[in-house]
């Protein structure tokens, strides 16, 4: 084989390897998370920041298009995910919205709800607060897992959780609390 043939074979093998890799479509996941969260919160929120799609970068140099990365879609419309979303939206309307506004609860760095200040809720409601927060966190954990499974990529669960954690904070109402990277409570 000539050097030219070896180089051509190498480029071909590299492109074959790259095209079979399954990447996590971050921009699509952010759009899906925003849509899901806005459905749960019940109205449009202030954070509609679109993240740019994946860059073609070095892939375009060897003739591999990144068009698929820019048009990727994350499925959040399975019956299981819709059932979880409905429970979360109802819980948001009935309890969580008031507790977020009062500062009793906040968003933690793992995409879950944390009790921040029990004294912001009446003594009679504190047991209910703990129960509702536990139910919410159970559904949040389930939805992150279900989204990964619905998209045929169960190994994406941690990336989906991380994406949702950021997007919950981005979509939070002014005055709600969230934890920063150091674990400190910050009011939005």
HELIX and SHEET records of a PDB file:
HELIX    1   1 UNK A    3  UNK A   20  1                                  18    
HELIX    2   2 UNK A   26  UNK A   41  1                                  16    
HELIX    3   3 UNK A   57  UNK A   62  5                                   6    
HELIX    4   4 UNK A   67  UNK A   70  1                                   4    
HELIX    5   5 UNK A   79  UNK A   91  1                                  13    
HELIX    6   6 UNK A   92  UNK A   96  3                                   5    
HELIX    7   7 UNK A   97  UNK A  102  1                                   6    
HELIX    8   8 UNK A  118  UNK A  120  5                                   3    
HELIX    9   9 UNK A  123  UNK A  125  5                                   3    
HELIX   10  10 UNK A  126  UNK A  150  1                                  25    
HELIX   11  11 UNK A  154  UNK A  156  5                                   3    
HELIX   12  12 UNK A  157  UNK A  171  1                                  15    
SHEET    1   A 4 UNK A 113  UNK A 115  0                                        
SHEET    2   A 4 UNK A 105  UNK A 107 -1                                        
SHEET    3   A 4 UNK A 177  UNK A 179  1                                        
SHEET    4   A 4 UNK A 185  UNK A 187 -1                                        
END                                                                             
